[in-house]
């Protein structure tokens, strides 16, 4: 599974997400893909995280990802992250912003 995160807080958000995955006994890593915009105040960063999800931990991980998503997208002051895209090994994609728990569980099964 790969997850792309874009926004000012992409690195922090990615580290939090990988912390969730590691608590479930799985491994994951990330790299910064690019700085999309350069400016004195606003720098948009894209990261990509890769992790393996096994079926036995899928439901709990899906719930944790859903809660993580809610924290980041509910911030009203400014967009901390702009976009989160999950890509399953079979190529199926899910934008996380308006995704339901069931949709997250479904893509993790793929």
Secondary structure, 3 states (H helix, E strand, C coil): CEEEEEECCHHHHHHHHHHHHHHCCCCEEEEEEEEEECCCCCCEEEEEEEECCCHHHHHHHHHHHHHHHHHHHCCCCCCCCCEEEEECCCCCEEECCCCCHHHHHHHHHC
